Amino acid sequence: MNILLSHLQAECACAEELLEAMDREQEAMTEGRCAELESISARKVDLLDRMAELDLQREATQMALGFGPGRAGADAAAAASGDASLAAWAGLLVLAERARARNRRNGSMVNSHLDFTRKALHFLHAGRQPFYGPDGTARAASGAGTRLALG
């Protein structure tokens, strides 16, 4: 197996792990398991750091093989390294697009949750006195209205 192919396979494996982490993140947000988000985010950061490291290693390899840096160099290096490398490169590009799409989806979910939270806080603080006191218990409504239910 050529060295470029091994770099591409390592990048593909890391990208697949990132996609799995993004799916777990989406599930945790959807199911309200917010306590899991911190560890999932930490895992994503680790994987993104690893992806950047792998990308630098692959680019150094392609340059050592006489190809330029960047996408054009990677395209040329993969094509010149045989069908398996070309297929791995194409697969990596597909995985990268999936990761971008999932990142947009999860980011949209985060923004929706933040927007809902902002609106809820605005509503709760809109009156002269908040509905809830500092201890989280509901405050009695002010006014001298007639109580309809006693007991």
Secondary structure by P-SEA (a helix, b strand, c coil): ccaaaaaaaaaaaaaaaaaaaaaaaaaaaaaccccaaaaaaaaaaaaaaaaaaaaaaaaaaaaaacccccaaaaaaaaaaacaaaaaaaaaaaaaaaaaaaaaaaaaaaaaaaaaaaaaaaaaaacccccccccccccccccccccccccc
